[in-house]
């Protein structure tokens, strides 16, 4: 019977309360072979000791008392076990012909098969892949029952202001609160505080600016919240790209004064205003002084 990798992976997923990464499963396979080698070495050592003891036994002489029978295992001290180890019968499908190495591609294929089977079974479990690995979770439609079991309140949605702040942090990180306010044009204190409380952003350091303001970035909880594996999967955006945000910050920090032409005033009106100013000045100079 061939080794069933899918059954083993499914059991590992069910047994783990934390996300299970590909490397975690590969490390488990490596430890399996390490334990198997150590177990085989102990068996070989025990098998070599027994014949040596038998060969070294001395037959009793005539008239001598027969040697006492060895004490039963139950009578031996507790610190001297009668057996090196006792191994329960094992399932060949799970413990025999285990490959020395399982590739990441093999494990991803197995994860895809498990995800499809769970979806087809429609039993309330789904397999998701996050930033830290794979995890079995309940389907979102059972969320209300889970909250009732845990006595948790319904989730509170983020406000539009908090979502805008979160978007700026996600695309611009590391970013200071002053930069967030310059981009959004309003105070970001409430939004930053709310996102910190929700563990969606965190302090990542201090900016090399006057006053050394705090810099903020997203957390692993943010990736779970958005369903992303990494920040590289953020949707492309011309509005929130780093280049566009840098342009906004540059303009906000160094505002430029626009001329009348740049403001869109008609050229005829500009010429008329300039003519009126020119003719008004000589008239003022030629006016006779008042007595």
Steps between C-alpha positions, in 0.01 A plus 500: 500500500648834395561777750196732512636850531158663479367317807806598700477866397129511581568360849777755557267782398231380742750462784650847467340810646752718316557548127694209352775601260652282230828500691327375815383187317841447341662528844253242636597256225869554578439436873306184413806357327728613783284317755479196275880485473542542876243227565677261262832568674349416840354176365835398353673577830247298699527207256879498538489502882274194542724245317807630684335436836395149398846409366670623817286289736693233708349158553471402869737225631383174657369546848474875458173672554308597192500870424197687609244577236498861384251722670184568302465833326248620757752451781770712333564851632300774338815667363600184307232436236470145372477617137680768307172610343175347387362611163131465426393347168527764229291570193708429189310772313633758744839377618655281231680611186509858622705701246824646624396843376167655407524791257310826533325433169372164628365659816329784312331246273382309808370822658307580182343151501399534866349844434295365209378201704393723788317731263320208335408344837345830617539406866590845628880479478720678248876501448656842459856608437627803685827677555612241761376185328187288456217480749170318532225745597123501521307637206397867541130407494550327839653813653192583706496155666871528578449842661208361705719211622780736597264767636662757269328817377434550129793650309508876460572633153775755445387849411579654164759726664676203662497308171657795320770525766562124478534521122757779527701303756484181291625664182739759650650316800698592695305824533465762772174646624599836357541345155161329532338833588678673211369240257142487632475868591340433839611387846600133517521464878167320546558267204853407610381433856216277380730301269754452778225368729392254230862383451481588131798737517799524729789733579795401284753765601569873493549719196824689447318831523487783756337369816559137392127424438373144522466297183219251444466183294253214461498179707442131427147557627453742211589224254244269663244782500545558127563138402843577353805275522743793479505872429610422146141390433357846568299608194685735267382858540601814313346707778669328794829407338819604678585742219160669515510525879849649486373764257212583733733531797739721306218733397351503850832582665600758235184668370534704179322831435298486180481798264175634358566321172557171683175559687317503165409868462434608136794667327279794388416581861865482598599741219220742592602503864860564403395795272287656773788487743738661246267791414405562859855561618586801269164657577579488863838665438361784282228597741560860631575532866213615713523838664 
